[in-house]
Amino acid sequence: MSGIYIHIPFCLQACSYCDFHFSTSLQNKDSFLKALEKEIKLRSNYLSTSDTIESIYFGGGTPSLLSAEELLRIFELLHTHFTISSDAEITLEANPEDLSNEKVRDFKTTPINRFSIGIQSFFEADLKFMHRAHSAERGINAVKTAQVAGFENISIDLIYGTPTLSNDNWKINLQQVFDLQVKHISAYCLTIEERTALHKHIASGKVQNVEDEKSAQHFEILTEAMQKNGFIQYEISNFCTENNYSRHNSNYWKQKKYIGLGPSAHSYDGASRQWNVRNNALYIRSLEKNELNFERETLTREQNYNEYIMTSIRTIWGCDLVYIQKEFGTDLLNFLKKEATTHFTSGNIIEKENQIFLTEKGKLLADKIASDLFFTDKLA
């Protein structure tokens, strides 16, 4: 089973923290859609004919800027060139300001069966700090509008660790999500990326920097509240009710193949990764000439091992030691066990039935632990 990711590189305004590729001008939207259609045709053989597509994910950018008609045209081409499962999970990332009654009804006429709604917070101060376009009230109404229209599979994105968010307000944010009775929540700690407006504002002293201690407190509040309300933490930042995992993201973490379409989109075929040019004009210009504009990297055994560690250690499924020996060899298995010793001793990770898992304590240090277990030149 494989997945398709489609990057829609347009937003009406730029969020201060966002480092994803997008343009705030819609001037080239029609040209982009024509180029995307060509890319779908040109890359129809990237995956094997035996690879059935079990998930399609529209990310961005803001995919909810597209109309139902535009989405239907994309689906028509996808079905022409790929084998798509009849029960495929099909997700559309959406901003609350786009989810009007009329727009949601239109989306219901498409194969979209899951929304990932970028709420981020239910407090105006946080939304203003992040330069979000919607209000707190609009965020609540967007979820309810989708539910009334018959969309049952809804995920909400939240951000914690912002200077404007107190512990008490973070608890209120989480309770609001529980009250909305959604099945999936993605909660991300605010990170400062160099190419963002937020990085510039912090560097100039215009806004307060992120505090690690506050972020850790928010994470502990998050995990406790999720557990209390029956949500499974199946990945560090992702929580769901029983059997409502994001199939698409789970496939990333389980090393499944996927094809990425659109500017900046990444693809993985099991042996190599490739990524499209991160420039709308160059992407469009290349495809007007029926050319693909991308870079490719063939992964070494050690790189594949590192990627497996990076993704699996963060999940409920953990790192499979039998899989590591089979896929990467006894030397890398022994290397992993040696490097993991200090984290076993400190209680950051545990081993159970040939699987390595993060403890609650270890989840606060997930990136550091993964980095410690990476192969660099230590075997050389």
JOHUFEN-V417315 format. One record per residue. N is the residue number from 1. RES is the residue in three letters. D_CENTER is the distance of its C-alpha to the mean C-alpha in Angstrom with 1 decimal. Layout:
n:N res:RES d_center:D_CENTER
n:N res:RES d_center:D_CENTER
This chain:
n:1 res:MET d_center:18.6
n:2 res:SER d_center:16.1
n:3 res:GLY d_center:13.2
n:4 res:ILE d_center:13.1
n:5 res:TYR d_center:10.5
n:6 res:ILE d_center:12.3
n:7 res:HIS d_center:11.8
n:8 res:ILE d_center:14.0
n:9 res:PRO d_center:15.2
n:10 res:PHE d_center:17.0
n:11 res:CYS d_center:17.1
n:12 res:LEU d_center:20.3
n:13 res:GLN d_center:20.0
n:14 res:ALA d_center:18.1
n:15 res:CYS d_center:16.5
n:16 res:SER d_center:18.1
n:17 res:TYR d_center:15.2
n:18 res:CYS d_center:12.9
n:19 res:ASP d_center:13.0
n:20 res:PHE d_center:11.0
n:21 res:HIS d_center:13.7
n:22 res:PHE d_center:15.6
n:23 res:SER d_center:19.2
n:24 res:THR d_center:20.9
n:25 res:SER d_center:23.6
n:26 res:LEU d_center:23.5
n:27 res:GLN d_center:26.6
n:28 res:ASN d_center:25.2
n:29 res:LYS d_center:23.1
n:30 res:ASP d_center:25.7
n:31 res:SER d_center:26.1
n:32 res:PHE d_center:22.3
n:33 res:LEU d_center:22.4
n:34 res:LYS d_center:25.4
n:35 res:ALA d_center:23.9
n:36 res:LEU d_center:20.8
n:37 res:GLU d_center:23.4
n:38 res:LYS d_center:25.2
n:39 res:GLU d_center:22.2
n:40 res:ILE d_center:21.6
n:41 res:LYS d_center:25.3
n:42 res:LEU d_center:25.5
n:43 res:ARG d_center:22.7
n:44 res:SER d_center:23.6
n:45 res:ASN d_center:24.9
n:46 res:TYR d_center:22.0
n:47 res:LEU d_center:21.3
n:48 res:SER d_center:24.4
n:49 res:THR d_center:26.2
n:50 res:SER d_center:25.8
n:51 res:ASP d_center:22.0
n:52 res:THR d_center:21.2
n:53 res:ILE d_center:18.0
n:54 res:GLU d_center:16.5
n:55 res:SER d_center:13.3
n:56 res:ILE d_center:12.7
n:57 res:TYR d_center:9.6
n:58 res:PHE d_center:10.7
n:59 res:GLY d_center:8.4
n:60 res:GLY d_center:10.1
n:61 res:GLY d_center:12.2
n:62 res:THR d_center:13.4
n:63 res:PRO d_center:13.8
n:64 res:SER d_center:16.0
n:65 res:LEU d_center:18.6
n:66 res:LEU d_center:19.5
n:67 res:SER d_center:22.4
n:68 res:ALA d_center:22.9
n:69 res:GLU d_center:25.3
n:70 res:GLU d_center:22.9
n:71 res:LEU d_center:20.3
n:72 res:LEU d_center:23.2
n:73 res:ARG d_center:24.4
n:74 res:ILE d_center:21.1
n:75 res:PHE d_center:21.2
n:76 res:GLU d_center:24.8
n:77 res:LEU d_center:24.1
n:78 res:LEU d_center:21.3
n:79 res:HIS d_center:23.8
n:80 res:THR d_center:26.5
n:81 res:HIS d_center:24.9
n:82 res:PHE d_center:22.6
n:83 res:THR d_center:23.4
n:84 res:ILE d_center:21.1
n:85 res:SER d_center:21.5
n:86 res:SER d_center:23.3
n:87 res:ASP d_center:20.9
n:88 res:ALA d_center:17.6
n:89 res:GLU d_center:14.6
n:90 res:ILE d_center:13.9
n:91 res:THR d_center:11.2
n:92 res:LEU d_center:11.8
n:93 res:GLU d_center:9.9
n:94 res:ALA d_center:13.1
n:95 res:ASN d_center:14.9
n:96 res:PRO d_center:17.7
n:97 res:GLU d_center:20.4
n:98 res:ASP d_center:19.9
n:99 res:LEU d_center:20.3
n:100 res:SER d_center:24.0
n:101 res:ASN d_center:26.1
n:102 res:GLU d_center:27.0
n:103 res:LYS d_center:23.6
n:104 res:VAL d_center:22.2
n:105 res:ARG d_center:25.3
n:106 res:ASP d_center:24.8
n:107 res:PHE d_center:21.2
n:108 res:LYS d_center:22.9
n:109 res:THR d_center:25.0
n:110 res:THR d_center:22.1
n:111 res:PRO d_center:20.4
n:112 res:ILE d_center:17.3
n:113 res:ASN d_center:17.2
n:114 res:ARG d_center:14.0
n:115 res:PHE d_center:12.8
n:116 res:SER d_center:9.8
n:117 res:ILE d_center:12.0
n:118 res:GLY d_center:11.6
n:119 res:ILE d_center:14.5
n:120 res:GLN d_center:14.0
n:121 res:SER d_center:17.6
n:122 res:PHE d_center:20.8
n:123 res:PHE d_center:23.0
n:124 res:GLU d_center:24.4
n:125 res:ALA d_center:24.8
n:126 res:ASP d_center:21.1
n:127 res:LEU d_center:20.2
n:128 res:LYS d_center:23.0
n:129 res:PHE d_center:21.9
n:130 res:MET d_center:18.4
n:131 res:HIS d_center:20.1
n:132 res:ARG d_center:18.5
n:133 res:ALA d_center:20.5
n:134 res:HIS d_center:20.8
n:135 res:SER d_center:23.1
n:136 res:ALA d_center:22.6
n:137 res:GLU d_center:24.7
n:138 res:ARG d_center:22.8
n:139 res:GLY d_center:19.6
n:140 res:ILE d_center:21.6
n:141 res:ASN d_center:23.4
n:142 res:ALA d_center:20.3
n:143 res:VAL d_center:19.2
n:144 res:LYS d_center:22.8
n:145 res:THR d_center:23.4
n:146 res:ALA d_center:20.6
n:147 res:GLN d_center:22.1
n:148 res:VAL d_center:25.6
n:149 res:ALA d_center:24.8
n:150 res:GLY d_center:23.9
n:151 res:PHE d_center:20.1
n:152 res:GLU d_center:19.8
n:153 res:ASN d_center:16.2
n:154 res:ILE d_center:14.4
n:155 res:SER d_center:11.4
n:156 res:ILE d_center:11.9
n:157 res:ASP d_center:9.9
n:158 res:LEU d_center:12.4
n:159 res:ILE d_center:13.2
n:160 res:TYR d_center:16.0
n:161 res:GLY d_center:18.4
n:162 res:THR d_center:19.5
n:163 res:PRO d_center:23.3
n:164 res:THR d_center:24.0
n:165 res:LEU d_center:22.6
n:166 res:SER d_center:25.2
n:167 res:ASN d_center:24.9
n:168 res:ASP d_center:26.7
n:169 res:ASN d_center:24.6
n:170 res:TRP d_center:21.4
n:171 res:LYS d_center:23.2
n:172 res:ILE d_center:24.1
n:173 res:ASN d_center:20.5
n:174 res:LEU d_center:19.6
n:175 res:GLN d_center:22.8
n:176 res:GLN d_center:22.1
n:177 res:VAL d_center:18.9
n:178 res:PHE d_center:21.0
n:179 res:ASP d_center:23.7
n:180 res:LEU d_center:21.6
n:181 res:GLN d_center:21.1
n:182 res:VAL d_center:17.6
n:183 res:LYS d_center:16.3
n:184 res:HIS d_center:12.8
n:185 res:ILE d_center:11.6
n:186 res:SER d_center:8.6
n:187 res:ALA d_center:10.7
n:188 res:TYR d_center:10.1
n:189 res:CYS d_center:13.2
n:190 res:LEU d_center:14.2
n:191 res:THR d_center:14.4
n:192 res:ILE d_center:16.9
n:193 res:GLU d_center:16.1
n:194 res:GLU d_center:19.4
n:195 res:ARG d_center:19.0
n:196 res:THR d_center:18.3
n:197 res:ALA d_center:21.0
n:198 res:LEU d_center:20.3
n:199 res:HIS d_center:21.2
n:200 res:LYS d_center:24.4
n:201 res:HIS d_center:25.3
n:202 res:ILE d_center:25.1
n:203 res:ALA d_center:27.1
n:204 res:SER d_center:29.7
n:205 res:GLY d_center:30.0
n:206 res:LYS d_center:29.1
n:207 res:VAL d_center:26.6
n:208 res:GLN d_center:26.3
n:209 res:ASN d_center:24.1
n:210 res:VAL d_center:21.5
n:211 res:GLU d_center:23.5
n:212 res:ASP d_center:22.3
n:213 res:GLU d_center:24.7
n:214 res:LYS d_center:23.4
n:215 res:SER d_center:19.7
n:216 res:ALA d_center:21.0
n:217 res:GLN d_center:23.0
n:218 res:HIS d_center:20.1
n:219 res:PHE d_center:18.2
n:220 res:GLU d_center:21.3
n:221 res:ILE d_center:21.9
n:222 res:LEU d_center:18.4
n:223 res:THR d_center:18.9
n:224 res:GLU d_center:22.5
n:225 res:ALA d_center:21.8
n:226 res:MET d_center:19.2
n:227 res:GLN d_center:21.7
n:228 res:LYS d_center:24.5
n:229 res:ASN d_center:23.0
n:230 res:GLY d_center:22.2
n:231 res:PHE d_center:18.4
n:232 res:ILE d_center:17.3
n:233 res:GLN d_center:15.1
n:234 res:TYR d_center:13.7
n:235 res:GLU d_center:11.2
n:236 res:ILE d_center:12.0
n:237 res:SER d_center:9.6
n:238 res:ASN d_center:9.5
n:239 res:PHE d_center:12.8
n:240 res:CYS d_center:14.5
n:241 res:THR d_center:18.1
n:242 res:GLU d_center:19.8
n:243 res:ASN d_center:18.4
n:244 res:ASN d_center:15.5
n:245 res:TYR d_center:12.6
n:246 res:SER d_center:9.6
n:247 res:ARG d_center:11.4
n:248 res:HIS d_center:8.9
n:249 res:ASN d_center:6.4
n:250 res:SER d_center:9.9
n:251 res:ASN d_center:11.3
n:252 res:TYR d_center:9.3
n:253 res:TRP d_center:10.6
n:254 res:LYS d_center:13.9
n:255 res:GLN d_center:14.5
n:256 res:LYS d_center:14.9
n:257 res:LYS d_center:15.6
n:258 res:TYR d_center:13.6
n:259 res:ILE d_center:14.7
n:260 res:GLY d_center:13.0
n:261 res:LEU d_center:15.2
n:262 res:GLY d_center:15.9
n:263 res:PRO d_center:16.4
n:264 res:SER d_center:14.2
n:265 res:ALA d_center:12.3
n:266 res:HIS d_center:12.4
n:267 res:SER d_center:14.1
n:268 res:TYR d_center:15.3
n:269 res:ASP d_center:18.6
n:270 res:GLY d_center:19.3
n:271 res:ALA d_center:21.6
n:272 res:SER d_center:20.1
n:273 res:ARG d_center:17.1
n:274 res:GLN d_center:17.6
n:275 res:TRP d_center:16.1
n:276 res:ASN d_center:17.5
n:277 res:VAL d_center:19.5
n:278 res:ARG d_center:17.7
n:279 res:ASN d_center:20.5
n:280 res:ASN d_center:21.0
n:281 res:ALA d_center:24.7
n:282 res:LEU d_center:24.8
n:283 res:TYR d_center:22.4
n:284 res:ILE d_center:24.7
n:285 res:ARG d_center:27.8
n:286 res:SER d_center:27.1
n:287 res:LEU d_center:26.4
n:288 res:GLU d_center:29.5
n:289 res:LYS d_center:31.3
n:290 res:ASN d_center:29.5
n:291 res:GLU d_center:28.0
n:292 res:LEU d_center:24.5
n:293 res:ASN d_center:23.4
n:294 res:PHE d_center:21.2
n:295 res:GLU d_center:21.4
n:296 res:ARG d_center:21.3
n:297 res:GLU d_center:21.5
n:298 res:THR d_center:23.1
n:299 res:LEU d_center:21.9
n:300 res:THR d_center:24.6
n:301 res:ARG d_center:25.1
n:302 res:GLU d_center:24.3
n:303 res:GLN d_center:21.0
n:304 res:ASN d_center:19.9
n:305 res:TYR d_center:21.1
n:306 res:ASN d_center:19.2
n:307 res:GLU d_center:15.8
n:308 res:TYR d_center:16.7
n:309 res:ILE d_center:17.7
n:310 res:MET d_center:14.6
n:311 res:THR d_center:12.2
n:312 res:SER d_center:14.9
n:313 res:ILE d_center:16.4
n:314 res:ARG d_center:13.5
n:315 res:THR d_center:13.8
n:316 res:ILE d_center:16.6
n:317 res:TRP d_center:17.8
n:318 res:GLY d_center:18.6
n:319 res:CYS d_center:20.2
n:320 res:ASP d_center:22.8
n:321 res:LEU d_center:25.9
n:322 res:VAL d_center:27.6
n:323 res:TYR d_center:24.8
n:324 res:ILE d_center:24.8
n:325 res:GLN d_center:28.6
n:326 res:LYS d_center:28.5
n:327 res:GLU d_center:25.9
n:328 res:PHE d_center:26.6
n:329 res:GLY d_center:30.1
n:330 res:THR d_center:32.2
n:331 res:ASP d_center:32.2
n:332 res:LEU d_center:28.5
n:333 res:LEU d_center:28.7
n:334 res:ASN d_center:31.6
n:335 res:PHE d_center:29.8
n:336 res:LEU d_center:26.9
n:337 res:LYS d_center:29.5
n:338 res:LYS d_center:31.4
n:339 res:GLU d_center:28.6
n:340 res:ALA d_center:27.3
n:341 res:THR d_center:30.8
n:342 res:THR d_center:30.5
n:343 res:HIS d_center:27.3
n:344 res:PHE d_center:29.1
n:345 res:THR d_center:32.1
n:346 res:SER d_center:30.3
n:347 res:GLY d_center:28.5
n:348 res:ASN d_center:24.9
n:349 res:ILE d_center:24.4
n:350 res:ILE d_center:26.5
n:351 res:GLU d_center:27.4
n:352 res:LYS d_center:28.0
n:353 res:GLU d_center:29.2
n:354 res:ASN d_center:28.0
n:355 res:GLN d_center:24.5
n:356 res:ILE d_center:23.3
n:357 res:PHE d_center:21.3
n:358 res:LEU d_center:20.5
n:359 res:THR d_center:22.8
n:360 res:GLU d_center:22.1
n:361 res:LYS d_center:23.6
n:362 res:GLY d_center:21.6
n:363 res:LYS d_center:18.2
n:364 res:LEU d_center:19.2
n:365 res:LEU d_center:19.7
n:366 res:ALA d_center:16.9
n:367 res:ASP d_center:16.3
n:368 res:LYS d_center:20.1
n:369 res:ILE d_center:20.8
n:370 res:ALA d_center:18.5
n:371 res:SER d_center:20.2
n:372 res:ASP d_center:23.6
n:373 res:LEU d_center:23.1
n:374 res:PHE d_center:22.1
n:375 res:PHE d_center:24.9
n:376 res:THR d_center:26.3
n:377 res:ASP d_center:30.0
n:378 res:LYS d_center:31.2
n:379 res:LEU d_center:32.6
n:380 res:ALA d_center:34.4
